[in-house]
Amino acid sequence: MAAGSTTAARALLPVMCFVVMIVAVLQTLVVPIVGTIGAQLDVGPTAVGWLLTANLLAAATATPVLGRLADLRGKRPVLLGVLVVVLLGSLIGALSTSVGVLIFARVLQGVSFALFPIGIAVLRDELPAEKLTGAMGIFSGTLGFGGCFGIVLTGVLVSDGADFHRIFWLSSAITAAGLVLAWIAIPRRPRVGTGSIDWIGAAGLAAGLVLVLLPLAEGGTWGWTSPVTIVSGIAGILVLIGWFLYERRITDPLVAPRLLTNPPVLVTHLSALVVGMSMFVMFLGSSYFVQTPRAVAGYGFGATVLEASTVYLLPGAISGVLASILSGKLIHRFGSRAVLIAASVVGVSGFVVFVFAHDRTWEVIAAILLVNTYISLAYASLPSLLVAEVRQDETGVANSINSIARSVGSSFASALLATLLAGITIDGTDVPTESAYVIAFVVGATAAALAGLLPFFGITRTTRTPSDEEEDEVHATALAAEWGTVGGLGGANTRGSGERSGQRVRLAPES
């Protein structure tokens, strides 16, 4: 091997870790300052809530398309293209002066979720088998570090009411650095994929989800019984039904319908959806809650962005990372189903603490710790459940659907929380009442409870034993789940994925 090639090979893992860190940083940069952005742009919770909802919708629809595109056009050019789009979104956000432009910027940033699965596929292609498992552990662990890093950076940059545009300039700089490093470190490979991309399926899924989410987010403004609210909701449901029927008829569907109708797999997807809901209820709700001034609302702590980020959110982020690290041993010892059920109990406990005890700082921190532990353990168990319930050639597509379900659940939670906080306010103000948060956290507790109850309907205790390569995939997605990233597409264990000599690893299942 030439000296230059050796240097590039050694640089590949650190560079890919830096690239995937961008995913977690981009997500955690915005969450603590959603309220600050709304205040500086003079818009309410419903409008500013679309900064998160639109970002997650973009992730849900773009990631499977980008995975397929990477199969057909090569992983390196697609990964570089994703970074270019993310950089463009960051620059637009940095220069934005209206919430509409900022939402568009966040849609562009949403494609960053595809960096994780494509990154895993790059590592599978380029690293020797004996180094792959350890490399994926480091790669996934970087997401946890990136999430914590993003939370701290937000607190430092936007403390004391500083201009929120700072975080978009920062994300621009980080993304630009990642683009340059990836261009240098990732080897060029020939295109080997054949097939087509389901553009119609992607458009149908996006349209259906937006039409369903619009009345949920805007119903308080439009009126819950107004014609536009009702028509939008019904139209969204009809579009999604049509999308499902269309996906059943084509050769290369965006989402394989057969994996939406298999009961054990369907239950696992529903679990991902409700876990995604509960994650964003806590993440967004707690951030808003602790920054509310007690003198005005009678609750909250009047925390600055720095205090909200470091005192309240950071401990929970760290607990989530630690839980993810331990999840593999727990799953091996007790099984994925048992871990998911136990995690649900922990999550419900955290939400109950928040509902009944939120007057002291330590109570809120304890609630966030419990819920973040539940999120990490639950998401770590889901890939393992899927691996055990589907054929080996279906692992990749099953995990991709699970990732879409996770993003959809988070999108629903984001829209629902924005509606609650905008619709239930203290008289004469736009400040949410304490009861609005109580309702939100009851919704979170209900979602967490469903995550524990669903495994009793369809998920068996004894399933097939995963292969070594599938175990690698499970371990690689454990830490990633804490930040809502999309796991399972990259390095999907589809036909031939384990044959590393002379074959490229596919990101999407073969037809």
KENU-886881 format. One record per residue (C-alpha): x, y, z; residue number from 1. Coordinates in steps of 0.02 Angstrom, whole numbers, plus 50000, padded with zeros to 5 digits. Example, Ala and Ser with C-alpha at 12.3 -4.5 7.8 and 13.67 -1.06 7.14 Angstrom:
REM KENU-886881
       x       y       z   resi
   50615   49775   50390      1
   50684   49947   50357      2
***
This chain:
REM KENU-886881
       x       y       z   resi
   50000   50000   50000      1
   50069   50172   49953      2
   50114   50297   50089      3
   49975   50415   50036      4
   49847   50275   50037      5
   49905   50219   50209      6
   49888   50395   50277      7
   49713   50412   50202      8
   49661   50244   50276      9
   49720   50296   50448     10
   49628   50461   50433     11
   49464   50381   50376     12
   49393   50335   50547     13
   49432   50502   50632     14
   49362   50596   50483     15
   49202   50491   50479     16
   49182   50518   50666     17
   49195   50706   50640     18
   49069   50698   50498     19
   48941   50599   50597     20
   48965   50715   50747     21
   48887   50849   50637     22
   48720   50755   50646     23
   48709   50765   50835     24
   48776   50942   50844     25
   48648   51005   50718     26
   48504   50929   50815     27
   48556   50983   50989     28
   48609   51159   50937     29
   48430   51212   50904     30
   48324   51127   51038     31
   48379   51231   51191     32
   48349   51396   51099     33
   48184   51366   51010     34
   48103   51491   51130     35
   48244   51616   51103     36
   48225   51603   50914     37
   48039   51632   50930     38
   48067   51787   51037     39
   48199   51860   50921     40
   48093   51830   50765     41
   47933   51881   50856     42
   47838   51721   50817     43
   47741   51603   50928     44
   47775   51422   50980     45
   47673   51349   50837     46
   47774   51435   50700     47
   47943   51410   50781     48
   47899   51229   50818     49
   47910   51195   50632     50
   48098   51219   50646     51
   48102   51047   50724     52
   47951   50967   50642     53
   48007   51010   50465     54
   48184   50952   50503     55
   48122   50783   50560     56
   48003   50764   50413     57
   48148   50799   50295     58
   48249   50665   50383     59
   48108   50538   50373     60
   48084   50557   50185     61
   48260   50602   50125     62
   48362   50469   50215     63
   48295   50313   50126     64
   48307   50405   49959     65
   48487   50455   49995     66
   48527   50278   50048     67
   48462   50212   49883     68
   48553   50350   49789     69
   48715   50300   49875     70
   48687   50122   49813     71
   48670   50183   49635     72
   48792   50329   49626     73
   48920   50283   49758     74
   48934   50322   49942     75
   49072   50452   49928     76
   48984   50571   49806     77
   48818   50556   49898     78
   48897   50588   50068     79
   48988   50740   49998     80
   48827   50798   49917     81
   48735   50784   50083     82
   48869   50890   50167     83
   48852   51022   50030     84
   48663   51030   50058     85
   48686   51041   50247     86
   48815   51179   50225     87
   48694   51274   50113     88
   48557   51255   50244     89
   48672   51317   50381     90
   48722   51470   50280     91
   48541   51510   50239     92
   48499   51495   50424     93
   48643   51609   50470     94
   48580   51742   50349     95
   48394   51719   50381     96
   48282   51858   50444     97
   48113   51769   50444     98
   48047   51607   50516     99
   47995   51545   50344    100
   48172   51555   50277    101
   48239   51477   50437    102
   48118   51330   50420    103
   48180   51303   50242    104
   48358   51304   50309    105
   48312   51172   50437    106
   48235   51064   50300    107
   48401   51067   50209    108
   48492   51025   50370    109
   48375   50877   50393    110
   48466   50778   50260    111
   48613   50768   50382    112
   48525   50620   50464    113
   48583   50516   50315    114
   48766   50543   50362    115
   48760   50407   50495    116
   48699   50261   50389    117
   48807   50311   50240    118
   48954   50329   50358    119
   48932   50152   50425    120
   48925   50087   50247    121
   49087   50179   50205    122
   49173   50099   50355    123
   49108   49927   50304    124
   49178   49953   50130    125
   49349   50019   50179    126
   49401   49938   50344    127
   49461   49759   50368    128
   49337   49644   50455    129
   49442   49626   50613    130
   49438   49815   50642    131
   49258   49847   50594    132
   49167   49812   50758    133
   49281   49923   50861    134
   49275   50059   50730    135
   49085   50060   50728    136
   49082   50073   50918    137
   49194   50227   50911    138
   49094   50295   50764    139
   48927   50278   50855    140
   48999   50341   51020    141
   49049   50502   50933    142
   48864   50541   50916    143
   48845   50544   51104    144
   48994   50660   51121    145
   48927   50769   50980    146
   48759   50786   51065    147
   48836   50839   51229    148
   48955   50955   51137    149
   48811   51036   51042    150
   48713   51068   51202    151
   48861   51154   51285    152
   48902   51256   51129    153
   48724   51320   51119    154
   48729   51375   51300    155
   48893   51468   51275    156
   48852   51550   51109    157
   48673   51606   51145    158
   48688   51650   51329    159
   48612   51812   51394    160
   48499   51833   51242    161
   48637   51833   51111    162
   48590   51824   50926    163
   48533   51648   50881    164
   48617   51663   50710    165
   48781   51620   50796    166
   48737   51436   50803    167
   48707   51431   50615    168
   48874   51514   50581    169
   48952   51383   50694    170
   48863   51240   50604    171
   48921   51315   50438    172
   49102   51310   50496    173
   49089   51133   50564    174
   49003   51069   50407    175
   49129   51154   50292    176
   49271   51072   50388    177
   49185   50903   50376    178
   49161   50925   50189    179
   49346   50962   50159    180
   49403   50818   50270    181
   49282   50694   50190    182
   49338   50747   50015    183
   49517   50706   50062    184
   49494   50548   50166    185
   49357   50446   50081    186
   49425   50343   49936    187
   49345   50352   49764    188
   49259   50191   49712    189
   49173   50139   49551    190
   48985   50139   49541    191
   48914   49964   49555    192
   48729   49982   49594    193
   48585   49955   49474    194
   48402   49996   49491    195
   48293   50149   49516    196
   48243   50272   49651    197
   48063   50284   49710    198
   48043   50472   49692    199
   47853   50459   49686    200
   47852   50359   49848    201
   47963   50489   49933    202
   47851   50632   49875    203
   47694   50538   49928    204
   47762   50501   50102    205
   47816   50682   50126    206
   47650   50752   50064    207
   47547   50634   50171    208
   47645   50670   50330    209
   47640   50858   50304    210
   47452   50856   50273    211
   47424   50754   50432    212
   47540   50863   50537    213
   47472   51029   50475    214
   47304   51018   50565    215
   47390   50951   50720    216
   47509   51100   50724    217
   47392   51235   50660    218
   47224   51174   50725    219
   47227   51296   50870    220
   47245   51440   50747    221
   47131   51378   50610    222
   47000   51306   50728    223
   46988   51121   50764    224
   46822   51105   50672    225
   46862   51224   50529    226
   46849   51154   50351    227
   47035   51180   50316    228
   47084   51080   50470    229
   46967   50937   50432    230
   47006   50932   50245    231
   47193   50936   50276    232
   47185   50791   50399    233
   47073   50685   50288    234
   47179   50724   50135    235
   47337   50672   50228    236
   47261   50505   50278    237
   47201   50473   50099    238
   47372   50517   50028    239
   47458   50397   50149    240
   47336   50258   50104    241
   47369   50290   49920    242
   47555   50293   49954    243
   47545   50123   50040    244
   47447   50047   49895    245
   47571   50119   49771    246
   47720   50050   49868    247
   47642   49876   49858    248
   47638   49882   49669    249
   47813   49939   49621    250
   47974   49840   49609    251
   48089   49955   49708    252
   47980   50036   49842    253
   48043   50169   49961    254
   47971   50065   50103    255
   47935   49879   50085    256
   47749   49858   50129    257
   47774   49676   50179    258
   47872   49739   50329    259
   47727   49849   50381    260
   47606   49704   50391    261
   47711   49572   50480    262
   47641   49585   50660    263
   47805   49572   50760    264
   47892   49695   50646    265
   47742   49812   50643    266
   47740   49814   50833    267
   47924   49859   50835    268
   47893   50003   50715    269
   47750   50066   50823    270
   47865   50055   50973    271
   47992   50163   50882    272
   47856   50289   50842    273
   47798   50309   51022    274
   47976   50313   51089    275
   48013   50451   50963    276
   47861   50544   51027    277
   47911   50531   51209    278
   48089   50583   51170    279
   48038   50748   51093    280
   47905   50782   51223    281
   48039   50778   51357    282
   48177   50859   51255    283
   48071   51008   51199    284
   47955   51018   51349    285
   48092   51021   51479    286
   48191   51151   51382    287
   48041   51268   51373    288
   47990   51233   51553    289
   48155   51273   51640    290
   48175   51436   51543    291
   48003   51500   51595    292
   48018   51640   51726    293
   47931   51590   51888    294
   47884   51770   51926    295
   47777   51776   51769    296
   47707   51600   51760    297
   47713   51535   51938    298
   47822   51389   51883    299
   47989   51362   51797    300
   48162   51424   51844    301
   48195   51570   51729    302
   48351   51479   51670    303
   48463   51559   51541    304
   48504   51462   51384    305
   48673   51420   51460    306
   48592   51356   51621    307
   48458   51259   51526    308
   48592   51177   51419    309
   48722   51135   51549    310
   48627   51119   51713    311
   48468   51033   51653    312
   48494   50952   51482    313
   48678   50901   51488    314
   48662   50778   51635    315
   48521   50689   51544    316
   48624   50682   51385    317
   48769   50603   51480    318
   48653   50477   51562    319
   48587   50431   51390    320
   48762   50400   51325    321
   48806   50291   51476    322
   48644   50193   51456    323
   48685   50163   51273    324
   48857   50098   51320    325
   48779   49975   51443    326
   48636   49926   51329    327
   48732   49791   51236    328
   48771   49694   51395    329
   48593   49712   51458    330
   48520   49651   51293    331
   48637   49501   51290    332
   48594   49460   51471    333
   48406   49486   51474    334
   48350   49499   51293    335
   48290   49646   51188    336
   48107   49624   51233    337
   48141   49628   51421    338
   48255   49779   51404    339
   48123   49875   51305    340
   47989   49837   51435    341
   48103   49884   51580    342
   48156   50043   51490    343
   47973   50089   51470    344
   47947   50076   51658    345
   48096   50192   51686    346
   48027   50315   51558    347
   47853   50318   51634    348
   47933   50349   51804    349
   48027   50498   51735    350
   47872   50577   51660    351
   47773   50545   51820    352
   47909   50633   51920    353
   47895   50783   51804    354
   47704   50785   51815    355
   47697   50783   52005    356
   47864   50857   52059    357
   47939   50999   51958    358
   47964   51139   52084    359
   48146   51102   52124    360
   48295   51093   52009    361
   48347   50918   52065    362
   48172   50850   52030    363
   48176   50908   51850    364
   48353   50845   51824    365
   48303   50676   51896    366
   48154   50666   51779    367
   48261   50707   51628    368
   48392   50578   51681    369
   48260   50442   51693    370
   48180   50482   51526    371
   48346   50494   51434    372
   48397   50326   51506    373
   48234   50253   51443    374
   48258   50329   51270    375
   48433   50258   51249    376
   48389   50084   51311    377
   48230   50078   51208    378
   48313   50132   51048    379
   48458   50014   51077    380
   48338   49867   51093    381
   48236   49905   50936    382
   48369   49858   50805    383
   48402   49697   50899    384
   48216   49655   50900    385
   48205   49685   50713    386
   48359   49582   50676    387
   48282   49437   50772    388
   48112   49449   50686    389
   48157   49466   50501    390
   48260   49369   50376    391
   48441   49419   50360    392
   48412   49491   50186    393
   48275   49605   50258    394
   48374   49680   50402    395
   48424   49840   50313    396
   48252   49887   50249    397
   48170   49841   50416    398
   48287   49957   50509    399
   48258   50095   50382    400
   48070   50085   50411    401
   48101   50087   50598    402
   48203   50245   50577    403
   48064   50327   50478    404
   47941   50280   50616    405
   48057   50359   50744    406
   48067   50522   50647    407
   47879   50525   50617    408
   47846   50502   50802    409
   47964   50644   50844    410
   47879   50753   50713    411
   47708   50720   50789    412
   47774   50761   50963    413
   47853   50923   50902    414
   47692   50980   50819    415
   47583   50925   50966    416
   47691   51013   51095    417
   47691   51174   50994    418
   47501   51167   50985    419
   47482   51135   51172    420
   47600   51274   51224    421
   47523   51399   51104    422
   47343   51351   51142    423
   47340   51341   51332    424
   47411   51506   51396    425
   47397   51619   51547    426
   47261   51751   51520    427
   47329   51907   51438    428
   47497   51828   51394    429
   47572   51705   51272    430
   47653   51608   51415    431
   47592   51427   51427    432
   47503   51377   51586    433
   47576   51247   51701    434
   47435   51130   51651    435
   47493   51136   51469    436
   47658   51057   51522    437
   47569   50932   51633    438
   47463   50877   51485    439
   47618   50865   51376    440
   47710   50756   51501    441
   47556   50647   51525    442
   47561   50620   51337    443
   47745   50576   51354    444
   47707   50453   51494    445
   47569   50374   51391    446
   47687   50353   51243    447
   47820   50277   51356    448
   47691   50157   51429    449
   47638   50104   51255    450
   47820   50067   51213    451
   47819   49941   51354    452
   47647   49868   51319    453
   47666   49845   51131    454
   47797   49705   51147    455
   47664   49597   51229    456
   47568   49601   51065    457
   47667   49509   50934    458
   47848   49508   50993    459
   47899   49336   51053    460
   48032   49293   51181    461
   48120   49167   51069    462
   48174   49218   50896    463
   48315   49176   50778    464
   48494   49211   50832    465
   48573   49361   50743    466
   48732   49335   50642    467
   48895   49416   50697    468
   48877   49549   50564    469
   48700   49588   50618    470
   48762   49604   50797    471
   48885   49734   50734    472
   48741   49830   50659    473
   48644   49824   50822    474
   48792   49887   50922    475
   48826   50025   50797    476
   48649   50093   50812    477
   48637   50090   51002    478
   48723   50256   51038    479
   48654   50334   50880    480
   48475   50319   50942    481
   48500   50443   51082    482
   48506   50584   50955    483
   48364   50523   50846    484
   48481   50481   50703    485
   48436   50358   50570    486
   48515   50188   50595    487
   48501   50028   50498    488
   48520   50089   50320    489
   48707   50100   50322    490
   48790   49933   50309    491
   48623   49849   50293    492
   48637   49662   50304    493
   48559   49628   50137    494
   48603   49491   50018    495
   48789   49480   50002    496
   48828   49613   50132    497
   48941   49498   50225    498
   49046   49456   50074    499
   49178   49588   50089    500
   49299   49524   49958    501
   49266   49600   49788    502
   49090   49659   49829    503
   49024   49827   49883    504
   48908   49842   50030    505
   48733   49899   49986    506
   48637   50029   50085    507
   48466   49974   50025    508
   48399   49799   49997    509
   48408   49722   49827    510
   48248   49697   49732    511
***
